[in-house]
Amino acid sequence: MKSRIVSAIQCVLFALAILMVIPTAAVAQANDLGRNMNQPVPPFHIIGNIYYVGASDITSYLIVTPAGDILLDGGFVETAPQIEANIQKLGFKLKDVKFILNSHAHLDHAGGISEMKHATGAKFVAMDQDVAALTAGTAFPAAMPDRVIHDNDTVTVGAVTMTAHLTPGHTRGCTTWTTVARDGVKRYNVVFVGSATVLPNYKLIDLPNAPATYPGIQADYEKTFRVLRSLPCDVFLASHGSFYSLVDKRSVMSKNSAQNPFIDPWGYQAYILRAEAAFQKELQNEQSPAK
Ligand SMILES: [Zn+2]
């Protein structure tokens, strides 16, 4: 419960920072809560060709292939140097990163992308509906796309394909990526959830005197829950570690457990139920506010 409150507060702060359009340098400084989620942690192998290269809660993933690598998310501006160090600690080369992908255009996931592009020379792939927020250069350094994608588009390097599922609401272009990881002879469906969180300052219902956060946001969230439910998931990952109990799973993993804790289809279903219940509660609050 405490962590849910903390993450709600964090989200408000980020959203405010984004909405207030303060100069980049001021916003890009992580506040105390942001710093808490942005602690350096050692990188590690998750499953198959997927590695964790992010911070304590702000995630970043490296998907490696003999033909080059894919990086999903660049964290805050301050996370980028951690990601660079983590990739190298694992023995991989920054120059081997061919593509950078993004979960959504908020400063805790896209803030470091400009720096990661610079460090790797990789091409940045952006979902069409998030391009305006990614390139505004207000809440975080502008992340200029080399390729603009749409719902169900794919990014392929060697034998590995990442598929982009538009899961909008949290941002207009919020994206849930999927791939298949091979571990020996086994194959696992991997889901990297963008986010289905309704931030506390969001407004879902569009009324003449009280407009929604953006037109169509309610229908967008409803689409997102339909899409998330439809995706086959063995390995559950996401843009924040707290969504999938990263800290606990990592600790189980370090004890050499026989079963990989990141294989968690039930955890994925539970996450969707929690997120959808929070969305429904927010809708009810807007329809009949507590007196
Ligand atoms: Zn976000």
py3Dmol code that shows the C-alpha trace and the ligand (Angstrom):
import py3Dmol

protein = """\
ATOM      1  CA  MET A   1       0.000   0.000   0.000  1.00  0.00           C
ATOM      2  CA  LYS A   2       2.781   2.376   1.001  1.00  0.00           C
ATOM      3  CA  SER A   3       4.591   1.808  -2.279  1.00  0.00           C
ATOM      4  CA  ARG A   4       1.342   2.408  -4.216  1.00  0.00           C
ATOM      5  CA  ILE A   5       0.898   5.735  -2.460  1.00  0.00           C
ATOM      6  CA  VAL A   6       4.520   6.625  -3.095  1.00  0.00           C
ATOM      7  CA  SER A   7       4.238   5.734  -6.772  1.00  0.00           C
ATOM      8  CA  ALA A   8       1.019   7.756  -7.040  1.00  0.00           C
ATOM      9  CA  ILE A   9       2.828  10.763  -5.583  1.00  0.00           C
ATOM     10  CA  GLN A  10       5.736  10.197  -7.945  1.00  0.00           C
ATOM     11  CA  CYS A  11       3.411  10.075 -10.907  1.00  0.00           C
ATOM     12  CA  VAL A  12       1.771  13.362  -9.903  1.00  0.00           C
ATOM     13  CA  LEU A  13       5.139  15.029  -9.662  1.00  0.00           C
ATOM     14  CA  PHE A  14       6.170  13.784 -13.095  1.00  0.00           C
ATOM     15  CA  ALA A  15       2.865  14.742 -14.639  1.00  0.00           C
ATOM     16  CA  LEU A  16       3.063  18.207 -13.088  1.00  0.00           C
ATOM     17  CA  ALA A  17       6.592  18.605 -14.361  1.00  0.00           C
ATOM     18  CA  ILE A  18       5.460  17.647 -17.843  1.00  0.00           C
ATOM     19  CA  LEU A  19       2.392  19.876 -17.783  1.00  0.00           C
ATOM     20  CA  MET A  20       4.098  22.907 -16.333  1.00  0.00           C
ATOM     21  CA  VAL A  21       6.574  23.221 -19.208  1.00  0.00           C
ATOM     22  CA  ILE A  22       9.450  24.385 -17.028  1.00  0.00           C
ATOM     23  CA  PRO A  23      12.865  24.698 -18.688  1.00  0.00           C
ATOM     24  CA  THR A  24      14.492  21.326 -19.359  1.00  0.00           C
ATOM     25  CA  ALA A  25      17.329  21.661 -16.876  1.00  0.00           C
ATOM     26  CA  ALA A  26      14.986  22.335 -13.963  1.00  0.00           C
ATOM     27  CA  VAL A  27      12.613  19.478 -14.748  1.00  0.00           C
ATOM     28  CA  ALA A  28      15.291  16.982 -15.635  1.00  0.00           C
ATOM     29  CA  GLN A  29      16.680  17.154 -12.098  1.00  0.00           C
ATOM     30  CA  ALA A  30      15.277  14.128 -10.294  1.00  0.00           C
ATOM     31  CA  ASN A  31      13.375  15.073  -7.143  1.00  0.00           C
ATOM     32  CA  ASP A  32      13.769  13.019  -3.939  1.00  0.00           C
ATOM     33  CA  LEU A  33      11.147  10.460  -4.948  1.00  0.00           C
ATOM     34  CA  GLY A  34      12.571  10.197  -8.438  1.00  0.00           C
ATOM     35  CA  ARG A  35      16.034   9.622  -6.985  1.00  0.00           C
ATOM     36  CA  ASN A  36      14.624   6.845  -4.851  1.00  0.00           C
ATOM     37  CA  MET A  37      13.423   4.996  -7.967  1.00  0.00           C
ATOM     38  CA  ASN A  38      16.642   5.797  -9.776  1.00  0.00           C
ATOM     39  CA  GLN A  39      19.207   4.117  -7.497  1.00  0.00           C
ATOM     40  CA  PRO A  40      22.006   2.337  -9.370  1.00  0.00           C
ATOM     41  CA  VAL A  41      21.669  -1.455  -9.228  1.00  0.00           C
ATOM     42  CA  PRO A  42      23.806  -4.158 -10.846  1.00  0.00           C
ATOM     43  CA  PRO A  43      22.589  -5.369 -14.254  1.00  0.00           C
ATOM     44  CA  PHE A  44      21.508  -8.999 -14.563  1.00  0.00           C
ATOM     45  CA  HIS A  45      20.274 -11.690 -16.944  1.00  0.00           C
ATOM     46  CA  ILE A  46      16.471 -12.085 -16.926  1.00  0.00           C
ATOM     47  CA  ILE A  47      15.796 -14.871 -19.421  1.00  0.00           C
ATOM     48  CA  GLY A  48      16.946 -15.984 -22.873  1.00  0.00           C
ATOM     49  CA  ASN A  49      18.478 -13.002 -24.650  1.00  0.00           C
ATOM     50  CA  ILE A  50      16.950 -10.370 -22.293  1.00  0.00           C
ATOM     51  CA  TYR A  51      18.982  -8.432 -19.717  1.00  0.00           C
ATOM     52  CA  TYR A  52      18.064  -5.863 -17.064  1.00  0.00           C
ATOM     53  CA  VAL A  53      20.136  -2.668 -17.452  1.00  0.00           C
ATOM     54  CA  GLY A  54      17.906  -0.151 -15.618  1.00  0.00           C
ATOM     55  CA  ALA A  55      17.854   1.476 -12.164  1.00  0.00           C
ATOM     56  CA  SER A  56      16.178   0.296  -8.928  1.00  0.00           C
ATOM     57  CA  ASP A  57      12.608   0.888 -10.193  1.00  0.00           C
ATOM     58  CA  ILE A  58      12.972   2.811 -13.477  1.00  0.00           C
ATOM     59  CA  THR A  59      13.478  -0.058 -15.892  1.00  0.00           C
ATOM     60  CA  SER A  60      15.549  -0.477 -19.027  1.00  0.00           C
ATOM     61  CA  TYR A  61      16.062  -3.705 -20.950  1.00  0.00           C
ATOM     62  CA  LEU A  62      18.706  -4.913 -23.388  1.00  0.00           C
ATOM     63  CA  ILE A  63      17.609  -7.542 -25.899  1.00  0.00           C
ATOM     64  CA  VAL A  64      20.723  -9.014 -27.496  1.00  0.00           C
ATOM     65  CA  THR A  65      21.240 -10.814 -30.796  1.00  0.00           C
ATOM     66  CA  PRO A  66      24.367 -11.736 -32.764  1.00  0.00           C
ATOM     67  CA  ALA A  67      23.255  -9.135 -35.346  1.00  0.00           C
ATOM     68  CA  GLY A  68      22.989  -6.276 -32.827  1.00  0.00           C
ATOM     69  CA  ASP A  69      21.000  -5.293 -29.759  1.00  0.00           C
ATOM     70  CA  ILE A  70      17.773  -3.477 -28.899  1.00  0.00           C
ATOM     71  CA  LEU A  71      17.396  -1.133 -25.895  1.00  0.00           C
ATOM     72  CA  LEU A  72      13.933  -0.545 -24.408  1.00  0.00           C
ATOM     73  CA  ASP A  73      13.683   2.776 -22.500  1.00  0.00           C
ATOM     74  CA  GLY A  74      16.273   5.357 -21.476  1.00  0.00           C
ATOM     75  CA  GLY A  75      15.086   6.269 -17.949  1.00  0.00           C
ATOM     76  CA  PHE A  76      15.550   9.797 -16.591  1.00  0.00           C
ATOM     77  CA  VAL A  77      18.359  11.968 -17.919  1.00  0.00           C
ATOM     78  CA  GLU A  78      20.241  10.800 -14.808  1.00  0.00           C
ATOM     79  CA  THR A  79      19.573   7.102 -15.586  1.00  0.00           C
ATOM     80  CA  ALA A  80      21.354   7.155 -18.954  1.00  0.00           C
ATOM     81  CA  PRO A  81      24.911   6.934 -17.503  1.00  0.00           C
ATOM     82  CA  GLN A  82      23.762   4.001 -15.327  1.00  0.00           C
ATOM     83  CA  ILE A  83      22.334   2.227 -18.387  1.00  0.00           C
ATOM     84  CA  GLU A  84      25.554   2.800 -20.318  1.00  0.00           C
ATOM     85  CA  ALA A  85      27.648   1.418 -17.442  1.00  0.00           C
ATOM     86  CA  ASN A  86      25.282  -1.544 -16.989  1.00  0.00           C
ATOM     87  CA  ILE A  87      25.455  -2.547 -20.665  1.00  0.00           C
ATOM     88  CA  GLN A  88      29.258  -2.513 -20.487  1.00  0.00           C
ATOM     89  CA  LYS A  89      29.370  -4.356 -17.133  1.00  0.00           C
ATOM     90  CA  LEU A  90      27.504  -7.218 -18.810  1.00  0.00           C
ATOM     91  CA  GLY A  91      30.212  -7.326 -21.488  1.00  0.00           C
ATOM     92  CA  PHE A  92      28.084  -5.828 -24.274  1.00  0.00           C
ATOM     93  CA  LYS A  93      29.076  -2.864 -26.427  1.00  0.00           C
ATOM     94  CA  LEU A  94      27.165   0.419 -26.663  1.00  0.00           C
ATOM     95  CA  LYS A  95      27.894   0.529 -30.395  1.00  0.00           C
ATOM     96  CA  ASP A  96      26.075  -2.809 -30.861  1.00  0.00           C
ATOM     97  CA  VAL A  97      22.735  -1.223 -29.886  1.00  0.00           C
ATOM     98  CA  LYS A  98      20.917  -0.848 -33.222  1.00  0.00           C
ATOM     99  CA  PHE A  99      17.508   0.384 -32.022  1.00  0.00           C
ATOM    100  CA  ILE A 100      16.161   2.259 -29.000  1.00  0.00           C
ATOM    101  CA  LEU A 101      12.479   1.713 -28.179  1.00  0.00           C
ATOM    102  CA  ASN A 102      10.267   3.553 -25.675  1.00  0.00           C
ATOM    103  CA  SER A 103       7.383   2.524 -23.422  1.00  0.00           C
ATOM    104  CA  HIS A 104       5.940   6.039 -23.240  1.00  0.00           C
ATOM    105  CA  ALA A 105       6.812   9.732 -23.464  1.00  0.00           C
ATOM    106  CA  HIS A 106       7.254  10.560 -19.760  1.00  0.00           C
ATOM    107  CA  LEU A 107      10.486  11.965 -18.375  1.00  0.00           C
ATOM    108  CA  ASP A 108      11.278   8.867 -16.280  1.00  0.00           C
ATOM    109  CA  HIS A 109      11.343   6.607 -19.387  1.00  0.00           C
ATOM    110  CA  ALA A 110      12.230   8.938 -22.255  1.00  0.00           C
ATOM    111  CA  GLY A 111      14.441  11.488 -20.436  1.00  0.00           C
ATOM    112  CA  GLY A 112      17.651   9.570 -21.181  1.00  0.00           C
ATOM    113  CA  ILE A 113      16.883   8.596 -24.779  1.00  0.00           C
ATOM    114  CA  SER A 114      18.656  11.552 -26.383  1.00  0.00           C
ATOM    115  CA  GLU A 115      21.835  10.675 -24.449  1.00  0.00           C
ATOM    116  CA  MET A 116      21.488   6.949 -25.238  1.00  0.00           C
ATOM    117  CA  LYS A 117      21.140   7.773 -28.957  1.00  0.00           C
ATOM    118  CA  HIS A 118      24.301   9.841 -28.725  1.00  0.00           C
ATOM    119  CA  ALA A 119      26.227   7.116 -26.834  1.00  0.00           C
ATOM    120  CA  THR A 120      25.175   4.223 -29.098  1.00  0.00           C
ATOM    121  CA  GLY A 121      24.456   5.705 -32.525  1.00  0.00           C
ATOM    122  CA  ALA A 122      21.245   3.627 -32.473  1.00  0.00           C
ATOM    123  CA  LYS A 123      18.066   4.549 -34.321  1.00  0.00           C
ATOM    124  CA  PHE A 124      15.196   5.706 -32.093  1.00  0.00           C
ATOM    125  CA  VAL A 125      11.817   4.167 -32.904  1.00  0.00           C
ATOM    126  CA  ALA A 126       8.785   6.147 -31.645  1.00  0.00           C
ATOM    127  CA  MET A 127       5.046   5.471 -31.576  1.00  0.00           C
ATOM    128  CA  ASP A 128       3.240   8.026 -33.761  1.00  0.00           C
ATOM    129  CA  GLN A 129       0.881   9.268 -31.015  1.00  0.00           C
ATOM    130  CA  ASP A 130       3.794  10.033 -28.626  1.00  0.00           C
ATOM    131  CA  VAL A 131       6.018  11.848 -31.140  1.00  0.00           C
ATOM    132  CA  ALA A 132       4.765  15.330 -30.169  1.00  0.00           C
ATOM    133  CA  ALA A 133       5.576  14.732 -26.475  1.00  0.00           C
ATOM    134  CA  LEU A 134       8.916  13.085 -27.277  1.00  0.00           C
ATOM    135  CA  THR A 135      10.136  15.931 -29.466  1.00  0.00           C
ATOM    136  CA  ALA A 136       8.761  18.910 -27.484  1.00  0.00           C
ATOM    137  CA  GLY A 137      12.006  19.307 -25.524  1.00  0.00           C
ATOM    138  CA  THR A 138      10.145  20.782 -22.544  1.00  0.00           C
ATOM    139  CA  ALA A 139       9.878  18.103 -19.849  1.00  0.00           C
ATOM    140  CA  PHE A 140      13.068  16.307 -20.968  1.00  0.00           C
ATOM    141  CA  PRO A 141      15.671  16.610 -23.741  1.00  0.00           C
ATOM    142  CA  ALA A 142      13.949  16.080 -27.096  1.00  0.00           C
ATOM    143  CA  ALA A 143      14.176  12.483 -28.328  1.00  0.00           C
ATOM    144  CA  MET A 144      14.097  12.760 -32.117  1.00  0.00           C
ATOM    145  CA  PRO A 145      12.720   9.634 -33.830  1.00  0.00           C
ATOM    146  CA  ASP A 146      14.521   8.002 -36.746  1.00  0.00           C
ATOM    147  CA  ARG A 147      11.475   5.859 -37.434  1.00  0.00           C
ATOM    148  CA  VAL A 148       7.808   6.478 -36.544  1.00  0.00           C
ATOM    149  CA  ILE A 149       5.710   3.365 -35.939  1.00  0.00           C
ATOM    150  CA  HIS A 150       2.019   2.495 -35.559  1.00  0.00           C
ATOM    151  CA  ASP A 151      -0.003  -0.116 -33.677  1.00  0.00           C
ATOM    152  CA  ASN A 152       1.256  -3.678 -34.369  1.00  0.00           C
ATOM    153  CA  ASP A 153       4.401  -2.546 -36.208  1.00  0.00           C
ATOM    154  CA  THR A 154       7.548  -4.565 -35.552  1.00  0.00           C
ATOM    155  CA  VAL A 155      11.261  -3.964 -35.057  1.00  0.00           C
ATOM    156  CA  THR A 156      13.531  -6.827 -36.087  1.00  0.00           C
ATOM    157  CA  VAL A 157      17.236  -7.436 -35.491  1.00  0.00           C
ATOM    158  CA  GLY A 158      18.601 -10.808 -36.616  1.00  0.00           C
ATOM    159  CA  ALA A 159      16.150 -13.500 -35.499  1.00  0.00           C
ATOM    160  CA  VAL A 160      14.511 -11.318 -32.818  1.00  0.00           C
ATOM    161  CA  THR A 161      11.322  -9.346 -33.407  1.00  0.00           C
ATOM    162  CA  MET A 162       9.759  -6.850 -31.007  1.00  0.00           C
ATOM    163  CA  THR A 163       6.077  -6.038 -31.662  1.00  0.00           C
ATOM    164  CA  ALA A 164       4.552  -2.683 -30.648  1.00  0.00           C
ATOM    165  CA  HIS A 165       1.022  -2.802 -29.186  1.00  0.00           C
ATOM    166  CA  LEU A 166      -0.565   0.617 -28.773  1.00  0.00           C
ATOM    167  CA  THR A 167      -1.886   0.693 -25.174  1.00  0.00           C
ATOM    168  CA  PRO A 168      -2.928   4.349 -24.867  1.00  0.00           C
ATOM    169  CA  GLY A 169      -4.350   6.366 -21.982  1.00  0.00           C
ATOM    170  CA  HIS A 170      -1.355   6.822 -19.682  1.00  0.00           C
ATOM    171  CA  THR A 171       0.055   8.692 -22.695  1.00  0.00           C
ATOM    172  CA  ARG A 172      -1.510   8.888 -26.147  1.00  0.00           C
ATOM    173  CA  GLY A 173       1.181   6.649 -27.614  1.00  0.00           C
ATOM    174  CA  CYS A 174       1.893   4.424 -24.615  1.00  0.00           C
ATOM    175  CA  THR A 175       3.254   1.158 -26.011  1.00  0.00           C
ATOM    176  CA  THR A 176       3.382  -2.398 -24.700  1.00  0.00           C
ATOM    177  CA  TRP A 177       6.137  -4.336 -26.446  1.00  0.00           C
ATOM    178  CA  THR A 178       6.153  -8.110 -26.869  1.00  0.00           C
ATOM    179  CA  THR A 179       8.716 -10.625 -28.061  1.00  0.00           C
ATOM    180  CA  VAL A 180       9.537 -14.311 -27.826  1.00  0.00           C
ATOM    181  CA  ALA A 181      12.537 -15.313 -25.713  1.00  0.00           C
ATOM    182  CA  ARG A 182      14.293 -18.600 -26.380  1.00  0.00           C
ATOM    183  CA  ASP A 183      15.972 -20.337 -23.474  1.00  0.00           C
ATOM    184  CA  GLY A 184      17.489 -23.606 -24.705  1.00  0.00           C
ATOM    185  CA  VAL A 185      14.655 -25.402 -26.474  1.00  0.00           C
ATOM    186  CA  LYS A 186      11.950 -23.470 -24.612  1.00  0.00           C
ATOM    187  CA  ARG A 187      10.167 -20.409 -25.971  1.00  0.00           C
ATOM    188  CA  TYR A 188       8.518 -17.798 -23.769  1.00  0.00           C
ATOM    189  CA  ASN A 189       6.082 -15.003 -24.626  1.00  0.00           C
ATOM    190  CA  VAL A 190       7.484 -11.853 -23.063  1.00  0.00           C
ATOM    191  CA  VAL A 191       5.317  -8.770 -22.369  1.00  0.00           C
ATOM    192  CA  PHE A 192       6.868  -5.387 -21.501  1.00  0.00           C
ATOM    193  CA  VAL A 193       3.846  -3.420 -20.196  1.00  0.00           C
ATOM    194  CA  GLY A 194       3.953   0.336 -21.002  1.00  0.00           C
ATOM    195  CA  SER A 195       1.686   1.513 -18.171  1.00  0.00           C
ATOM    196  CA  ALA A 196      -2.031   1.416 -17.413  1.00  0.00           C
ATOM    197  CA  THR A 197      -1.816   3.757 -14.421  1.00  0.00           C
ATOM    198  CA  VAL A 198      -4.353   6.592 -14.173  1.00  0.00           C
ATOM    199  CA  LEU A 199      -2.324   9.459 -12.720  1.00  0.00           C
ATOM    200  CA  PRO A 200      -4.066  11.335  -9.870  1.00  0.00           C
ATOM    201  CA  ASN A 201      -4.326  14.542 -11.907  1.00  0.00           C
ATOM    202  CA  TYR A 202      -5.941  12.786 -14.898  1.00  0.00           C
ATOM    203  CA  LYS A 203      -9.573  13.366 -15.837  1.00  0.00           C
ATOM    204  CA  LEU A 204     -11.267  10.535 -17.738  1.00  0.00           C
ATOM    205  CA  ILE A 205     -14.785  11.852 -18.408  1.00  0.00           C
ATOM    206  CA  ASP A 206     -15.165  14.703 -20.872  1.00  0.00           C
ATOM    207  CA  LEU A 207     -17.669  17.325 -19.663  1.00  0.00           C
ATOM    208  CA  PRO A 208     -18.239  20.799 -21.124  1.00  0.00           C
ATOM    209  CA  ASN A 209     -17.070  22.528 -17.939  1.00  0.00           C
ATOM    210  CA  ALA A 210     -14.490  19.906 -17.016  1.00  0.00           C
ATOM    211  CA  PRO A 211     -12.733  18.550 -20.068  1.00  0.00           C
ATOM    212  CA  ALA A 212     -10.937  15.224 -20.020  1.00  0.00           C
ATOM    213  CA  THR A 213      -7.119  15.092 -19.881  1.00  0.00           C
ATOM    214  CA  TYR A 214      -7.399  14.566 -23.637  1.00  0.00           C
ATOM    215  CA  PRO A 215     -10.398  13.743 -25.838  1.00  0.00           C
ATOM    216  CA  GLY A 216     -10.974   9.981 -25.948  1.00  0.00           C
ATOM    217  CA  ILE A 217      -8.819   9.094 -22.944  1.00  0.00           C
ATOM    218  CA  GLN A 218     -11.506   6.884 -21.387  1.00  0.00           C
ATOM    219  CA  ALA A 219     -11.948   4.822 -24.573  1.00  0.00           C
ATOM    220  CA  ASP A 220      -8.149   4.634 -24.876  1.00  0.00           C
ATOM    221  CA  TYR A 221      -7.785   3.057 -21.413  1.00  0.00           C
ATOM    222  CA  GLU A 222     -10.628   0.620 -22.247  1.00  0.00           C
ATOM    223  CA  LYS A 223      -8.768  -0.391 -25.422  1.00  0.00           C
ATOM    224  CA  THR A 224      -5.599  -0.837 -23.371  1.00  0.00           C
ATOM    225  CA  PHE A 225      -7.213  -3.317 -20.965  1.00  0.00           C
ATOM    226  CA  ARG A 226      -8.649  -5.284 -23.934  1.00  0.00           C
ATOM    227  CA  VAL A 227      -5.222  -5.407 -25.580  1.00  0.00           C
ATOM    228  CA  LEU A 228      -3.386  -6.398 -22.373  1.00  0.00           C
ATOM    229  CA  ARG A 229      -5.887  -9.210 -21.726  1.00  0.00           C
ATOM    230  CA  SER A 230      -5.406 -10.508 -25.284  1.00  0.00           C
ATOM    231  CA  LEU A 231      -1.615 -10.833 -25.110  1.00  0.00           C
ATOM    232  CA  PRO A 232      -0.177 -14.253 -24.282  1.00  0.00           C
ATOM    233  CA  CYS A 233       2.286 -13.755 -21.415  1.00  0.00           C
ATOM    234  CA  ASP A 234       4.798 -16.073 -19.781  1.00  0.00           C
ATOM    235  CA  VAL A 235       7.393 -13.492 -18.751  1.00  0.00           C
ATOM    236  CA  PHE A 236       5.940 -10.309 -17.208  1.00  0.00           C
ATOM    237  CA  LEU A 237       8.067  -7.141 -17.370  1.00  0.00           C
ATOM    238  CA  ALA A 238       7.100  -3.439 -17.362  1.00  0.00           C
ATOM    239  CA  SER A 239       8.255   0.178 -17.332  1.00  0.00           C
ATOM    240  CA  HIS A 240       8.348   0.276 -13.499  1.00  0.00           C
ATOM    241  CA  GLY A 241       9.788  -2.569 -11.409  1.00  0.00           C
ATOM    242  CA  SER A 242       7.008  -2.074  -8.841  1.00  0.00           C
ATOM    243  CA  PHE A 243       4.420  -3.263 -11.428  1.00  0.00           C
ATOM    244  CA  TYR A 244       5.910  -6.774 -11.426  1.00  0.00           C
ATOM    245  CA  SER A 245       7.714  -7.064  -8.043  1.00  0.00           C
ATOM    246  CA  LEU A 246      11.166  -6.617  -9.559  1.00  0.00           C
ATOM    247  CA  VAL A 247      12.961  -6.377  -6.201  1.00  0.00           C
ATOM    248  CA  ASP A 248      11.474  -9.626  -4.850  1.00  0.00           C
ATOM    249  CA  LYS A 249      11.938 -11.537  -8.106  1.00  0.00           C
ATOM    250  CA  ARG A 250      15.501 -10.371  -8.453  1.00  0.00           C
ATOM    251  CA  SER A 251      16.276 -11.568  -4.929  1.00  0.00           C
ATOM    252  CA  VAL A 252      14.725 -14.988  -5.675  1.00  0.00           C
ATOM    253  CA  MET A 253      16.754 -15.131  -8.904  1.00  0.00           C
ATOM    254  CA  SER A 254      20.011 -14.395  -7.064  1.00  0.00           C
ATOM    255  CA  LYS A 255      19.403 -17.435  -4.838  1.00  0.00           C
ATOM    256  CA  ASN A 256      19.617 -19.664  -7.923  1.00  0.00           C
ATOM    257  CA  SER A 257      16.044 -20.861  -7.707  1.00  0.00           C
ATOM    258  CA  ALA A 258      15.145 -23.759  -9.992  1.00  0.00           C
ATOM    259  CA  GLN A 259      12.224 -21.798 -11.436  1.00  0.00           C
ATOM    260  CA  ASN A 260      12.867 -18.420 -13.073  1.00  0.00           C
ATOM    261  CA  PRO A 261      10.674 -16.010 -11.006  1.00  0.00           C
ATOM    262  CA  PHE A 262      10.172 -13.719 -14.000  1.00  0.00           C
ATOM    263  CA  ILE A 263       8.037 -16.466 -15.587  1.00  0.00           C
ATOM    264  CA  ASP A 264       4.834 -15.192 -13.972  1.00  0.00           C
ATOM    265  CA  PRO A 265       1.673 -15.428 -16.108  1.00  0.00           C
ATOM    266  CA  TRP A 266      -0.555 -15.100 -13.012  1.00  0.00           C
ATOM    267  CA  GLY A 267       1.297 -11.993 -11.872  1.00  0.00           C
ATOM    268  CA  TYR A 268       0.540 -10.495 -15.282  1.00  0.00           C
ATOM    269  CA  GLN A 269      -3.200 -11.261 -14.987  1.00  0.00           C
ATOM    270  CA  ALA A 270      -3.229  -9.874 -11.426  1.00  0.00           C
ATOM    271  CA  TYR A 271      -1.563  -6.667 -12.638  1.00  0.00           C
ATOM    272  CA  ILE A 272      -4.252  -6.158 -15.320  1.00  0.00           C
ATOM    273  CA  LEU A 273      -7.022  -6.718 -12.744  1.00  0.00           C
ATOM    274  CA  ARG A 274      -5.437  -4.240 -10.292  1.00  0.00           C
ATOM    275  CA  ALA A 275      -4.911  -1.588 -12.947  1.00  0.00           C
ATOM    276  CA  GLU A 276      -8.414  -1.991 -14.376  1.00  0.00           C
ATOM    277  CA  ALA A 277      -9.983  -1.845 -10.883  1.00  0.00           C
ATOM    278  CA  ALA A 278      -8.116   1.416 -10.209  1.00  0.00           C
ATOM    279  CA  PHE A 279      -9.348   2.786 -13.553  1.00  0.00           C
ATOM    280  CA  GLN A 280     -12.981   1.809 -12.766  1.00  0.00           C
ATOM    281  CA  LYS A 281     -12.698   3.386  -9.312  1.00  0.00           C
ATOM    282  CA  GLU A 282     -11.458   6.621 -10.849  1.00  0.00           C
ATOM    283  CA  LEU A 283     -14.376   6.579 -13.320  1.00  0.00           C
ATOM    284  CA  GLN A 284     -16.847   6.078 -10.447  1.00  0.00           C
ATOM    285  CA  ASN A 285     -15.259   8.923  -8.471  1.00  0.00           C
ATOM    286  CA  GLU A 286     -15.714  11.228 -11.442  1.00  0.00           C
ATOM    287  CA  GLN A 287     -19.329  10.116 -11.952  1.00  0.00           C
ATOM    288  CA  SER A 288     -20.299  10.522  -8.279  1.00  0.00           C
ATOM    289  CA  PRO A 289     -17.552  12.314  -6.375  1.00  0.00           C
ATOM    290  CA  ALA A 290     -17.267  11.463  -2.669  1.00  0.00           C
ATOM    291  CA  LYS A 291     -19.082  14.110  -0.617  1.00  0.00           C
TER     292      LYS A 291
END
"""
ligand_1 = """\
1
ZN
Zn 4.439 7.375 -17.000
"""
view = py3Dmol.view(width=600, height=400)
view.addModel(protein, "pdb")
view.setStyle({"model": 0}, {"cartoon": {"style": "trace"}})
view.addModel(ligand_1, "xyz")
view.setStyle({"model": 1}, {"stick": {}})
view.zoomTo()
view.show()
